[in-house]
Amino acid sequence: MLEDKPSDIIETENDEKAGIKQPYKVLLFNDDWHSFDDVINQLIKAVKCSYEEARTFAFEAHVKGKAVVFNGELSECLKITSILEEIELHTQIIS
């Protein structure tokens, strides 16, 4: 004979999404050394975005002092910052 579960026991379900990490972000900081064209070309190379998107990122960094240029996994962020830093752009990865 099977017994019913007591009503005072609360079962919780495993939430598999709890283990998913939040994406990381790559910040690009403004500087006074690089031209807009240098920054735009390096962004296109690193982020693989269009000219218009790269120009928007560069302008935002110029006006606001920094711009989020990528959201994603840490390994991808590391690749992108590595490419941006090839020409000594200042970047930071945040979560």
N, C-alpha and C positions, 0 to 999 in steps of 0.2 A: 504494500500500500504506500503510495507516494504522499508525502505531507506537503501542504501548502507552505509557502514562505511566510514567516511571521510578518505582520504588517508594519512593525516598527523598524525593520531593516531597510535601509535605503541603498540601492545599488547605484554605483556611478559608472558611466561608460568611459572607456579610454578615449581621450581626444587626441587622435594622431596628429592633428594640426598643431598641438601645443609644442611639438618638437621642431617645428619649422622656424628657422631663424629669420629675423627681419632683414630685409635687403640693406646693403651698405650703400653709401653715397660717396661720390667723388666730388670734392670741392675744388674749384679752380680760383685762385686768388689773383687780383689785379696787381700789376707791377708797372714801373715806369721805364722798363728796358726793352720790352718786346713791342713790335708794331702789331696793329690789328691783323695784318695779313699773315704774319708769323704765327700768331695765336690761332687764327682761323684755320690755316693749313694744318697745324699740329692737331687741332681738335678733330678735323676731318679724318686724319690718319688714325688717331687714337680711338675715337668714339664711333667712327664709321657713320657719320651723320652727313646731312646735306650742307652745302655752303650756307644756306639761309639759317639753318639751325646753329651751325658753328658761329656765324656772325651774331646771332641772338645771344648765345652763351658769352661770347667775348664782350659784347656791349653790356650785358648784365654785370659781368665781373668788373668792367670799367666803371660803371655807374654805382653799383652797390658794394664794390670791394671784393665780392666773391660771387660765384655762381655754382649751383649744382649741375654738373654736366653729365652725370650718369648715376643710375640706381641699379643695383643688382648684387650678385654674389661677390663675396670677398675676392675670390681668385680672379674674377674679371676686372674688378676695381684695381687690383694690383697691376694687372697688365696695362690698363689704361693710364694709371699714374706713371708707370714706367715710361710709356711712350711720351706723355706730356712733359716729363722731366728730362727727356733727351735734350731739349733745348733750354733747360733750366727754368721751366715754368714751375711755380709754387703750387703744390696740391696738398690735399689732406683727405684721408678716408675717414668717414664717420658712420656711426650706425644709428 
